Amino acid sequence: MNDSLNNISLLNKNRIEAILFVSNKPVSLNKIVRVLNIPPDTIYEFINELNNNYKKTNASFFIEELANGFIFASKPELDDVIRVFYNLEEKLSLTDLNLEILAIIAYNQPLTRSEIDAVRGNIDSTFHIKTLLEKGFIKIAGRKKVPGSPFLYGTTKQFLIYFGLKNLSDLPRLEEIKDEFLIRGDDSETDTLPGFE
Protein backbone atom coordinates (compact mmCIF):
# COMPACT_ATOMS: atom_id res chain seq x y z
CA MET A 1 0.00 0.00 0.00
CA ASN A 2 2.81 2.39 0.94
CA ASP A 3 4.64 1.60 -2.30
CA SER A 4 1.49 2.41 -4.24
CA LEU A 5 1.10 5.79 -2.46
CA ASN A 6 4.79 6.56 -2.99
CA ASN A 7 4.46 5.79 -6.69
CA ILE A 8 1.42 8.10 -6.99
CA SER A 9 3.27 10.89 -5.13
CA LEU A 10 6.33 10.48 -7.36
CA LEU A 11 4.14 10.50 -10.47
CA ASN A 12 2.38 13.71 -9.37
CA LYS A 13 5.69 15.41 -8.54
CA ASN A 14 6.96 14.44 -11.99
CA ARG A 15 3.79 15.85 -13.52
CA ILE A 16 4.24 19.16 -11.70
CA GLU A 17 7.86 19.30 -12.89
CA ALA A 18 6.78 18.56 -16.46
CA ILE A 19 4.10 21.27 -16.46
CA LEU A 20 6.51 23.89 -15.10
CA PHE A 21 9.32 22.72 -17.37
CA VAL A 22 7.36 23.34 -20.58
CA SER A 23 5.88 26.67 -19.44
CA ASN A 24 7.74 29.90 -20.14
CA LYS A 25 5.61 31.85 -17.67
CA PRO A 26 4.33 31.25 -14.12
CA VAL A 27 1.62 28.57 -13.89
CA SER A 28 -1.15 29.41 -11.44
CA LEU A 29 -1.96 27.09 -8.55
CA ASN A 30 -5.56 26.83 -9.82
CA LYS A 31 -4.36 25.63 -13.21
CA ILE A 32 -2.18 22.91 -11.65
CA VAL A 33 -5.14 21.85 -9.47
CA ARG A 34 -7.38 21.62 -12.56
CA VAL A 35 -4.84 19.64 -14.60
CA LEU A 36 -3.77 17.18 -11.89
CA ASN A 37 -6.99 17.08 -9.85
CA ILE A 38 -5.15 17.19 -6.51
CA PRO A 39 -5.67 19.64 -3.61
CA PRO A 40 -3.69 22.91 -3.37
CA ASP A 41 -2.08 21.90 -0.06
CA THR A 42 -0.74 18.72 -1.66
CA ILE A 43 0.69 20.70 -4.58
CA TYR A 44 2.50 23.03 -2.16
CA GLU A 45 3.81 19.97 -0.30
CA PHE A 46 5.09 18.39 -3.54
CA ILE A 47 6.74 21.65 -4.66
CA ASN A 48 8.49 21.93 -1.27
CA GLU A 49 9.70 18.33 -1.62
CA LEU A 50 10.95 19.01 -5.15
CA ASN A 51 12.81 22.13 -3.98
CA ASN A 52 14.36 20.18 -1.10
CA ASN A 53 15.58 17.55 -3.58
CA TYR A 54 17.05 20.26 -5.84
CA LYS A 55 18.80 21.78 -2.84
CA LYS A 56 20.25 18.43 -1.73
CA THR A 57 21.68 17.78 -5.18
CA ASN A 58 22.96 21.38 -5.47
CA ALA A 59 20.89 21.92 -8.62
CA SER A 60 21.27 25.22 -10.46
CA PHE A 61 17.50 25.81 -10.39
CA PHE A 62 14.47 25.70 -8.12
CA ILE A 63 10.70 26.25 -8.31
CA GLU A 64 9.82 29.82 -7.43
CA GLU A 65 6.42 31.24 -6.52
CA LEU A 66 6.16 34.31 -8.69
CA ALA A 67 3.40 36.51 -10.14
CA ASN A 68 0.69 34.40 -8.46
CA GLY A 69 2.06 31.19 -9.95
CA PHE A 70 5.01 28.80 -10.05
CA ILE A 71 7.95 28.76 -12.46
CA PHE A 72 11.40 27.24 -12.69
CA ALA A 73 14.07 29.80 -11.79
CA SER A 74 17.84 29.69 -11.69
CA LYS A 75 19.79 30.40 -8.52
CA PRO A 76 20.39 34.14 -8.04
CA GLU A 77 24.18 33.63 -8.06
CA LEU A 78 23.88 32.53 -11.71
CA ASP A 79 22.08 35.70 -12.85
CA ASP A 80 25.22 37.27 -14.36
CA VAL A 81 25.98 34.39 -16.72
CA ILE A 82 22.31 34.10 -17.75
CA ARG A 83 22.09 37.83 -18.48
CA VAL A 84 25.18 37.54 -20.69
CA PHE A 85 23.74 34.48 -22.43
CA TYR A 86 20.39 36.10 -23.21
CA ASN A 87 21.72 39.62 -23.50
CA LEU A 88 18.99 40.71 -21.09
CA GLU A 89 21.03 43.70 -19.96
CA GLU A 90 20.39 45.35 -23.31
CA LYS A 91 16.90 43.97 -23.97
CA LEU A 92 15.31 44.76 -20.61
CA SER A 93 17.49 47.55 -19.26
CA LEU A 94 15.60 50.51 -17.85
CA THR A 95 16.72 54.12 -17.62
CA ASP A 96 16.21 56.15 -14.46
CA LEU A 97 13.25 57.89 -16.13
CA ASN A 98 11.73 54.55 -17.16
CA LEU A 99 12.04 53.38 -13.54
CA GLU A 100 10.51 56.61 -12.24
CA ILE A 101 7.46 56.23 -14.48
CA LEU A 102 7.22 52.51 -13.74
CA ALA A 103 7.21 53.25 -9.99
CA ILE A 104 4.49 55.89 -10.44
CA ILE A 105 2.34 53.39 -12.35
CA ALA A 106 3.05 50.50 -9.96
CA TYR A 107 1.98 52.46 -6.88
CA ASN A 108 -0.92 54.40 -8.41
CA GLN A 109 -2.38 52.09 -11.09
CA PRO A 110 -4.47 52.27 -13.08
CA LEU A 111 -3.80 55.80 -14.28
CA THR A 112 -3.68 57.80 -17.52
CA ARG A 113 -0.72 59.40 -19.26
CA SER A 114 -1.86 62.87 -18.21
CA GLU A 115 -2.07 61.69 -14.58
CA ILE A 116 1.48 60.32 -14.86
CA ASP A 117 2.60 63.63 -16.40
CA ALA A 118 0.93 65.56 -13.55
CA VAL A 119 2.79 63.53 -10.91
CA ARG A 120 6.04 64.34 -12.74
CA GLY A 121 5.32 68.08 -12.73
CA ASN A 122 3.55 68.14 -16.11
CA ILE A 123 6.51 66.58 -17.94
CA ASP A 124 5.54 64.56 -21.03
CA SER A 125 5.90 60.79 -20.43
CA THR A 126 4.75 59.55 -23.86
CA PHE A 127 8.14 58.20 -25.00
CA HIS A 128 8.83 56.38 -21.74
CA ILE A 129 5.33 54.87 -21.59
CA LYS A 130 5.85 53.59 -25.15
CA THR A 131 9.19 52.07 -24.10
CA LEU A 132 7.66 50.36 -21.04
CA LEU A 133 4.82 48.99 -23.21
CA GLU A 134 7.33 47.63 -25.77
CA LYS A 135 9.41 45.97 -23.04
CA GLY A 136 6.28 44.43 -21.54
CA PHE A 137 6.50 46.06 -18.09
CA ILE A 138 3.16 47.85 -18.43
CA LYS A 139 -0.07 47.27 -20.34
CA ILE A 140 -3.19 49.16 -21.32
CA ALA A 141 -5.62 48.31 -18.53
CA GLY A 142 -8.72 49.92 -20.04
CA ARG A 143 -10.02 53.42 -20.65
CA LYS A 144 -10.96 56.10 -18.14
CA LYS A 145 -14.61 57.12 -18.29
CA VAL A 146 -13.97 60.81 -18.91
CA PRO A 147 -14.13 62.92 -22.08
CA GLY A 148 -11.67 61.54 -24.63
CA SER A 149 -11.61 58.11 -22.93
CA PRO A 150 -7.81 58.07 -22.37
CA PHE A 151 -5.99 54.79 -21.86
CA LEU A 152 -5.33 53.57 -18.33
CA TYR A 153 -1.97 51.93 -17.65
CA GLY A 154 -1.06 49.19 -15.20
CA THR A 155 1.81 46.79 -14.58
CA THR A 156 2.12 43.30 -16.09
CA LYS A 157 3.27 39.84 -14.99
CA GLN A 158 6.57 40.66 -16.73
CA PHE A 159 6.97 43.49 -14.19
CA LEU A 160 6.40 41.07 -11.29
CA ILE A 161 8.79 38.49 -12.76
CA TYR A 162 11.56 41.02 -13.52
CA PHE A 163 11.48 42.44 -9.99
CA GLY A 164 10.98 39.06 -8.30
CA LEU A 165 7.56 39.79 -6.81
CA LYS A 166 4.80 37.25 -6.11
CA ASN A 167 2.19 39.99 -6.47
CA LEU A 168 1.82 43.76 -6.07
CA SER A 169 1.43 43.48 -2.30
CA ASP A 170 5.14 42.49 -2.22
CA LEU A 171 6.12 46.00 -3.34
CA PRO A 172 7.98 47.87 -0.58
CA ARG A 173 5.67 50.08 1.45
CA LEU A 174 5.95 53.79 0.66
CA GLU A 175 7.05 54.46 4.24
CA GLU A 176 9.99 52.06 3.76
CA ILE A 177 11.01 53.80 0.55
CA LYS A 178 10.78 57.25 2.14
CA ASP A 179 12.86 56.08 5.10
CA GLU A 180 15.46 54.58 2.75
CA PHE A 181 15.80 57.76 0.66
CA LEU A 182 15.15 60.37 3.34
CA ILE A 183 17.41 63.33 2.74
CA ARG A 184 18.13 65.53 5.72
CA GLY A 185 19.69 68.95 5.42
CA ASP A 186 18.80 72.47 4.46
CA ASP A 187 15.41 73.60 3.20
CA SER A 188 16.43 73.11 -0.44
CA GLU A 189 16.41 69.34 0.02
CA THR A 190 13.34 67.16 0.09
CA ASP A 191 12.20 63.87 1.58
CA THR A 192 9.57 63.16 -1.05
CA LEU A 193 9.72 61.01 -4.14
CA PRO A 194 7.87 61.64 -7.40
CA GLY A 195 4.31 60.36 -7.11
CA PHE A 196 4.62 59.59 -3.39
CA GLU A 197 3.88 62.99 -1.85
Secondary structure as UniProt FT lines:
FT   HELIX           2..22
FT   HELIX           29..36
FT   HELIX           40..56
FT   TURN            57..58
FT   STRAND          61..66
FT   TURN            67..68
FT   STRAND          69..74
FT   HELIX           76..78
FT   HELIX           79..86
FT   HELIX           88..92
FT   HELIX           96..108
FT   HELIX           113..119
FT   TURN            120..121
FT   HELIX           126..135
FT   STRAND          138..143
FT   TURN            147..148
FT   STRAND          151..155
FT   HELIX           157..162
FT   TURN            163..164
FT   HELIX           168..170
FT   HELIX           174..181
FT   TURN            187..188
FT   TURN            194..195
//
